[in-house]
């Protein structure tokens, strides 16, 4: 996700400590930041593509000979991806250095946005339904605004 050029993710873990998959163990998981880096890199990947850069897909690490390591995960892939040092038949590829300074190319996601309370999660089915209706109404308004803008732009040409 992007918000004014800043990549962010909402990574949720259940409150239950009974499920092993969500426990952190320093002897097994030495690169816990990987989840956050991965999600942030998706925002840079999107921005790169919007500006027309040809880059490898973030999930294509195996195509470039990278394997997930037992202790460090895909750390080397992410390092090479961020530094543009992924070896390919066309030379080194990866994120262009400029992408770290660029804003998203398309502001349409922000012009027709709707306010969310990022710290509030629905507590019951009524709140969930209420939020669903708000989202539907806001999306209908956004579609209407886009159509109106497109009509205005086509008339003026």
C-alpha positions in Angstrom: 0.0 0.0 0.0 1.1 3.6 -0.5 0.2 6.7 1.3 1.7 9.9 -0.2 4.7 8.0 -1.4 5.3 6.0 1.8 5.0 2.3 1.6 3.3 0.6 4.5 1.8 -2.7 5.5 -0.7 -3.8 8.1 0.7 -7.1 9.3 -1.5 -8.8 11.9 -0.6 -11.6 14.1 -3.2 -13.4 16.2 -3.3 -12.9 19.9 -3.0 -16.6 20.6 0.4 -17.9 21.4 -0.7 -21.5 21.0 0.0 -21.5 17.2 3.7 -22.1 16.6 3.7 -20.4 13.2 3.4 -17.0 14.9 6.1 -17.5 17.6 9.4 -15.9 17.1 12.4 -17.9 18.0 15.9 -16.4 17.6 17.4 -19.8 17.0 15.1 -20.4 14.0 14.1 -17.0 12.8 17.1 -14.7 12.4 15.6 -12.3 9.9 12.1 -11.4 11.2 12.2 -8.0 9.4 11.8 -9.9 6.2 8.0 -9.6 6.3 8.1 -5.9 6.6 10.8 -5.5 4.0 8.9 -7.7 1.6 5.8 -5.7 1.9 7.6 -2.4 1.6 9.4 -3.6 -1.5 6.0 -4.3 -3.1 5.4 -0.5 -2.9 8.7 0.2 -4.6 8.1 -2.4 -7.2 4.7 -0.8 -8.0 6.3 2.7 -8.2 9.1 1.4 -10.5 6.6 -0.1 -12.9 4.4 3.0 -12.9 7.5 5.0 -14.0 8.2 2.5 -16.8 11.2 0.7 -15.3 11.6 -3.0 -16.3 12.4 -4.8 -13.1 12.1 -8.4 -11.9 8.9 -9.3 -10.0 9.5 -9.4 -6.3 8.3 -13.0 -6.2 10.5 -14.2 -9.0 13.6 -14.9 -6.9 13.8 -18.6 -7.9 13.9 -17.5 -11.6 17.2 -15.7 -10.8 18.7 -18.6 -8.8 17.9 -17.5 -5.3 16.7 -20.0 -2.7 15.1 -19.4 0.6 17.7 -20.1 3.3 16.7 -21.8 6.6 17.9 -19.0 8.9 18.0 -15.9 6.7 15.0 -16.5 4.4 15.4 -14.4 1.2 17.7 -11.8 2.7 20.3 -12.1 -0.1 17.6 -11.7 -2.7 16.2 -8.6 -1.0 19.7 -7.1 -0.7 20.5 -7.7 -4.4 17.0 -6.6 -5.5 17.3 -3.3 -3.6 20.8 -2.6 -4.9 20.1 -3.6 -8.5 22.6 -6.4 -8.3 20.4 -9.4 -9.4 22.4 -11.2 -12.1 20.5 -11.8 -15.3 21.2 -12.5 -19.0 20.9 -8.8 -19.6 23.3 -7.8 -16.8 22.4 -6.8 -13.3 18.8 -5.9 -12.7 16.7 -4.9 -9.7 15.2 -1.7 -8.3 16.6 1.5 -9.9 18.3 3.7 -7.3 15.9 6.6 -8.3 12.9 4.7 -7.0 13.9 5.4 -3.4 13.3 9.1 -4.1 10.2 8.9 -6.3 6.6 9.6 -5.4 3.9 7.2 -6.8 3.4 8.1 -10.5 -0.4 8.1 -10.3 -2.1 10.3 -7.7 -5.6 8.9 -8.5 -5.4 6.6 -5.5 -5.2 9.7 -3.3 -7.5 12.1 -5.1 -10.5 9.9 -4.6 -9.5 8.3 -1.3 -11.8 7.8 1.7 -10.9 8.2 5.3 -10.3 5.2 7.4 -9.7 4.8 11.1 -6.5 2.8 10.9 -6.4 2.0 14.6 -10.0 0.8 14.9 -11.0 -2.7 13.9 -14.7 -3.7 13.8 -15.7 -5.3 17.2 -18.8 -7.0 16.0 -20.8 -7.9 12.9 -22.8 -4.7 13.0 -19.6 -2.6 12.8 -18.3 -4.8 10.0 -21.5 -4.4 8.0 -21.5 -0.6 8.7 -17.9 -0.3 7.5 -18.8 -2.4 4.4 -21.6 0.0 3.5 -19.4 3.0 4.0 -16.8 1.5 1.7 -19.4 0.7 -1.0 -20.8 4.2 -0.8 -17.3 5.8 -1.0 -16.3 3.6 -3.9 -19.5 4.6 -5.8 -18.7 8.3 -5.2 -15.2 7.7 -6.4 -16.4 6.0 -9.6 -18.9 8.9 -10.2 -16.2 11.5 -9.6 -13.8 9.7 -12.1 -16.6 9.5 -14.7 -17.3 13.2 -14.2 -13.6 14.0 -14.5 -13.3 11.9 -17.7 -16.3 13.6 -19.2 -14.9 17.0 -18.4 -11.5 16.1 -19.8 -12.9 14.7 -23.1 -15.2 17.7 -23.6 -12.3 20.1 -23.1 -10.1 18.3 -25.8 
